């Protein structure tokens, strides 16, 4: 089974409470860690939104 990681703190989602992290991601912050590999992402925030890029898994963006 492949591990899934928290986009805010970078720790595995299984076995820990990530409700505070999920709240921050929904309301304020872009993800800082890749949910597939837990690598730190390069994040750029602009007035129009944000982009986060993982060196292995590519870019995600706000809508």
Residue pairs with C-beta under 8 A, 6 or more apart in sequence:
2 36
3 12
3 13
3 14
3 38
4 12
4 13
4 14
4 35
4 36
5 11
5 12
5 13
5 33
5 34
5 35
5 36
5 37
5 38
6 12
6 13
6 16
6 18
6 21
6 33
6 35
7 21
7 25
7 31
7 32
7 33
7 34
7 35
8 18
8 21
8 22
8 24
8 25
8 29
8 31
8 32
8 33
9 18
9 21
9 33
10 32
10 33
10 38
10 40
11 18
11 38
12 38
25 31
30 43
30 45
30 50
30 52
30 62
31 41
31 43
31 52
31 60
32 40
32 41
32 43
32 52
33 39
33 40
33 41
34 41
34 54
34 56
34 57
36 54
36 56
36 57
37 54
37 56
37 57
39 54
39 55
39 56
41 52
41 53
41 54
42 52
42 53
43 50
43 51
43 52
43 53
44 50
44 51
44 52
49 61
49 62
49 63
50 61
50 62
51 59
51 60
51 61
51 62
52 59
52 60
52 61
53 59
53 60
